[in-house]
Amino acid sequence: MTGLPRTELLGGAAAYGVGDDRPVRALTVSRHDQRVDIGRRIQDWAARAGVTALTTPHKTAVVGLVIGDPDPGARPEGLTIALGPAGTLEHLPEPFAGASRVRATAVQVGHRGVADLETLSWRMGITASPETTELLRRRHLTPLRGEGEFGQFLLETVRAYLDHGMSIPRAAASIPVHVNTLRYRLKRFQELTGADLHEPQDLIEVSWALATEHRSAAQDPDPLGDEST
C-alpha cells in the first residue's frame, strides 16, 4: 500500500458514503513548514472548490482523498496540492503513487496551487527521466554559468520569449527591455548553447531545462512519497 494509512482513509471515506465504485482522487501535500496548519488550508480550499477532502498526516506529507471534481478556479492558500488520477477505493495504490509523482514534479518545477497530470503535462518527464533532465541542463544551462549575472539575464529573456508565444515585442515589454536588447540576448543564448529557438526539438529541450530552474528553491524532502515502504 506504499506505506499510506489505507485503513484510516477507507474508514473516513466510508463515513462520507464513498463506496468502492465511486471515483475519488488521491491527494498529497508536502509539510515543509510545521508551523502551517496544512489540514485547515486544505479544508478551506476544498470548501471553495466544492469537494470533500479527507486527510491525515503521514511522515513528511499530508495525504488523503478528494471526493468530487474540484473547481479549477479555486486555489489553495500557500500550498501545492498534488492530485492523482481519478480512481476507486479498491485501487488506491495506483492513485496514491500517481499523486506522489505529481507532487515530486510540482516541487521540482516550482508549481503552486493544484497540480495533476493534466496541468503538469510534459513536465512530468523531468522527474520520470532524471538522466534526460541532467543532459538538458548541461546542454542549455551550464554554458551560461560563465556569463555571471548576464547569464541570469539570458535565462530571464528566453523564459519571457517562451512564455509569450515567441513574440519578441510582447516578451520585451514583459521584462521590460528594448526589442533590440531582447534580440541580442536571444542570439547570445543560442551562440552559447547551440540551441536554435526556431526548431521545435530545441524549443522542447530549452523549455525542459528552464522548468528545472525552480528546483533548488523548494526541494521535496520526500519526493516519491516513500512508495517503497
Backbone torsions as a table, in degrees:
resi	resn	phi	psi	omega
1	MET	NA	16.4	178.0
2	THR	58.5	26.2	174.9
3	GLY	77.0	7.5	-177.5
4	LEU	-91.6	148.0	-175.0
5	PRO	-74.9	75.3	-175.1
6	ARG	-58.7	-45.3	-175.4
7	THR	-60.1	-44.7	-179.1
8	GLU	-65.1	-42.6	-179.2
9	LEU	-67.7	-40.9	178.9
10	LEU	-64.4	-39.7	178.7
11	GLY	-63.2	-42.9	178.1
12	GLY	-64.9	-39.9	179.4
13	ALA	-64.8	-40.3	179.5
14	ALA	-62.8	-35.6	179.7
15	ALA	-64.0	-23.8	178.1
16	TYR	-98.5	11.5	176.1
17	GLY	73.7	27.6	179.5
18	VAL	-91.4	114.3	179.8
19	GLY	-89.6	171.7	-178.5
20	ASP	-64.0	-19.7	-176.4
21	ASP	-98.3	2.6	-178.5
22	ARG	-94.8	127.2	-178.7
23	PRO	-64.1	136.1	175.1
24	VAL	-136.5	166.6	177.4
25	ARG	-126.3	136.3	175.3
26	ALA	-72.5	147.8	179.9
27	LEU	-129.1	141.7	172.4
28	THR	-148.9	140.3	-179.4
29	VAL	-136.3	131.4	177.3
30	SER	-71.4	145.6	177.6
31	ARG	-106.9	77.7	-179.9
32	HIS	-76.5	-38.6	-175.7
33	ASP	-113.6	106.9	-177.0
34	GLN	-67.8	-13.9	180.0
35	ARG	-79.8	-14.3	-177.6
36	VAL	-89.0	132.0	176.2
37	ASP	-82.1	85.5	-175.5
38	ILE	-65.5	-39.1	-179.9
39	GLY	-57.1	-43.6	179.6
40	ARG	-65.3	-41.8	-179.6
41	ARG	-64.8	-36.1	177.1
42	ILE	-65.2	-42.8	-179.8
43	GLN	-66.1	-37.2	176.3
44	ASP	-61.9	-43.6	178.1
45	TRP	-63.1	-45.2	-177.4
46	ALA	-59.6	-40.0	180.0
47	ALA	-63.5	-42.1	-180.0
48	ARG	-73.2	-28.3	-178.0
49	ALA	-86.5	-7.3	178.2
50	GLY	75.4	31.9	179.9
51	VAL	-130.4	169.7	172.3
52	THR	-105.1	131.1	179.0
53	ALA	-119.0	126.2	176.3
54	LEU	-113.1	118.7	-173.1
55	THR	-133.1	161.3	175.3
56	THR	-154.7	145.0	176.0
57	PRO	-66.3	145.8	177.8
58	HIS	-151.2	102.8	-180.0
59	LYS	55.5	-119.1	-176.9
60	THR	-94.4	19.7	-177.5
61	ALA	-143.8	168.9	165.7
62	VAL	-111.0	130.3	-179.4
63	VAL	-122.4	161.4	179.1
64	GLY	174.5	-161.4	-178.4
65	LEU	-126.8	145.6	171.7
66	VAL	-113.8	123.4	-179.0
67	ILE	-107.8	115.8	-177.3
68	GLY	112.8	175.8	-178.1
69	ASP	-104.4	108.7	-174.4
70	PRO	-68.4	144.5	175.2
71	ASP	-66.5	119.4	-177.7
72	PRO	-63.5	-17.0	179.7
73	GLY	-81.5	-10.6	-179.9
74	ALA	-88.3	121.7	-178.6
75	ARG	-111.5	134.9	177.5
76	PRO	-72.1	149.7	-179.1
77	GLU	-78.5	110.3	173.2
78	GLY	62.9	24.8	-178.8
79	LEU	-128.4	157.0	164.4
80	THR	-112.8	110.9	179.9
81	ILE	-98.3	117.3	179.5
82	ALA	-96.6	129.4	-179.7
83	LEU	-116.3	137.7	174.3
84	GLY	-84.2	178.8	178.0
85	PRO	-69.2	157.9	177.2
86	ALA	-62.3	134.3	-179.7
87	GLY	-149.7	-161.9	178.0
88	THR	-126.0	163.0	179.1
89	LEU	-59.5	-29.7	-178.8
90	GLU	-65.9	-25.3	-176.2
91	HIS	-121.0	45.9	-178.5
92	LEU	-60.7	-37.4	-177.1
93	PRO	-55.4	-40.0	-178.8
94	GLU	-65.0	-49.6	177.3
95	PRO	-60.7	-37.9	-179.0
96	PHE	-69.5	-39.0	176.5
97	ALA	-63.0	-40.0	178.4
98	GLY	-64.7	-41.5	178.7
99	ALA	-64.9	-36.7	178.4
100	SER	-65.2	-39.4	177.9
101	ARG	-68.0	-38.6	176.9
102	VAL	-62.1	-43.7	-179.1
103	ARG	-62.3	-44.3	-179.6
104	ALA	-59.9	-42.6	180.0
105	THR	-70.1	-42.7	-179.3
106	ALA	-59.7	-41.8	178.6
107	VAL	-64.9	-42.3	-175.8
108	GLN	-68.0	-33.8	-178.2
109	VAL	-97.4	2.2	177.1
110	GLY	75.7	25.0	179.8
111	HIS	-74.5	133.9	177.0
112	ARG	-116.3	149.9	-178.9
113	GLY	101.4	-148.3	179.5
114	VAL	-91.6	130.7	-178.6
115	ALA	-125.5	138.8	171.5
116	ASP	-149.6	-176.7	-177.4
117	LEU	-58.8	-38.5	-177.3
118	GLU	-66.4	-41.5	-177.1
119	THR	-75.9	-35.3	-178.5
120	LEU	-82.7	-30.5	173.9
121	SER	51.7	-126.5	-175.8
122	TRP	-63.0	-19.5	-179.5
123	ARG	-63.9	-19.3	176.1
124	MET	-59.3	-25.7	178.8
125	GLY	-66.9	-20.2	-177.9
126	ILE	-61.6	-42.0	177.6
127	THR	-91.4	-26.4	-179.7
128	ALA	-69.7	-29.7	-179.1
129	SER	-131.2	77.8	-178.5
130	PRO	-62.0	-28.0	178.0
131	GLU	-64.2	-43.1	177.5
132	THR	-64.3	-41.5	-179.9
133	THR	-59.4	-46.4	-179.1
134	GLU	-67.2	-37.5	177.1
135	LEU	-59.0	-47.9	-176.5
136	LEU	-71.8	-30.7	174.0
137	ARG	-65.5	-43.5	178.1
138	ARG	-63.9	-36.0	-175.7
139	ARG	-75.3	-39.3	-169.9
140	HIS	-115.7	-10.3	179.7
141	LEU	-115.4	-42.7	-178.2
142	THR	-55.3	-41.3	-179.4
143	PRO	-61.5	-15.9	-177.9
144	LEU	-87.0	-13.4	-174.7
145	ARG	-64.2	-33.2	179.9
146	GLY	-71.5	-7.8	-178.7
147	GLU	-91.4	-2.0	179.2
148	GLY	61.2	-135.7	-178.4
149	GLU	-62.1	-32.4	179.2
150	PHE	-62.9	-32.0	176.2
151	GLY	-60.7	-37.2	176.5
152	GLN	-67.7	-36.0	175.5
153	PHE	-63.2	-38.0	178.7
154	LEU	-64.6	-42.8	178.2
155	LEU	-62.7	-43.7	178.4
156	GLU	-59.5	-40.1	-178.2
157	THR	-68.1	-46.2	-179.4
158	VAL	-65.2	-39.8	178.5
159	ARG	-63.1	-43.1	177.9
160	ALA	-62.6	-40.4	179.6
161	TYR	-61.3	-44.4	-179.9
162	LEU	-72.3	-39.9	-178.1
163	ASP	-67.1	-20.8	-177.5
164	HIS	-112.6	35.3	172.1
165	GLY	61.7	31.8	178.7
166	MET	61.0	28.3	175.0
167	SER	-92.6	114.4	-178.4
168	ILE	-64.1	-46.3	178.7
169	PRO	-59.6	-45.4	-179.3
170	ARG	-67.0	-40.5	178.5
171	ALA	-64.2	-43.9	-179.8
172	ALA	-61.9	-41.4	-179.6
173	ALA	-67.2	-28.9	-176.2
174	SER	-75.9	-21.3	-173.8
175	ILE	-79.5	-52.3	-4.2
176	PRO	-102.7	147.6	173.4
177	VAL	-142.7	167.7	175.1
178	HIS	-68.0	149.3	-178.2
179	VAL	-60.0	-34.2	178.7
180	ASN	-68.5	-34.4	175.4
181	THR	-64.5	-42.6	179.4
182	LEU	-63.7	-43.0	178.5
183	ARG	-61.0	-41.8	179.7
184	TYR	-63.2	-43.5	-179.2
185	ARG	-65.2	-40.4	177.5
186	LEU	-62.4	-42.1	178.5
187	LYS	-62.2	-43.0	-179.5
188	ARG	-65.8	-39.7	176.6
189	PHE	-58.6	-44.9	-178.7
190	GLN	-66.5	-35.7	177.5
191	GLU	-65.7	-39.7	-176.9
192	LEU	-74.5	-36.0	-173.1
193	THR	-102.8	-19.2	-175.3
194	GLY	81.0	4.6	179.8
195	ALA	-78.0	147.5	173.6
196	ASP	-112.6	107.2	-174.6
197	LEU	-74.1	8.9	172.1
198	HIS	-106.5	-5.9	-179.8
199	GLU	-95.3	127.6	-177.9
200	PRO	-54.2	-43.8	-177.9
201	GLN	-63.1	-42.8	179.6
202	ASP	-67.1	-35.5	177.1
203	LEU	-62.8	-40.2	177.4
204	ILE	-63.9	-45.6	-178.7
205	GLU	-62.5	-45.3	-179.3
206	VAL	-65.0	-42.4	178.1
207	SER	-60.2	-42.0	179.2
208	TRP	-60.7	-49.2	-178.6
209	ALA	-63.3	-43.8	-179.4
210	LEU	-63.8	-35.1	-179.1
211	ALA	-62.8	-26.0	-178.2
212	THR	-81.7	-7.2	-177.1
213	GLU	-68.5	-13.0	178.9
214	HIS	-84.8	-12.1	-165.6
215	ARG	-68.0	-29.8	-177.9
216	SER	-71.8	-18.7	-175.8
217	ALA	-76.7	-30.8	-175.6
218	ALA	-153.9	79.2	178.5
219	GLN	-75.5	142.6	177.7
220	ASP	-81.5	120.1	179.2
221	PRO	-67.1	-15.4	-179.9
222	ASP	-133.9	65.3	-166.2
223	PRO	-62.0	-27.0	-178.1
224	LEU	-109.6	14.7	176.6
225	GLY	65.4	21.7	177.9
226	ASP	54.3	49.7	-173.0
227	GLU	-70.2	-16.0	-175.0
228	SER	-83.7	-10.1	-176.2
229	THR	-93.8	NA	NA
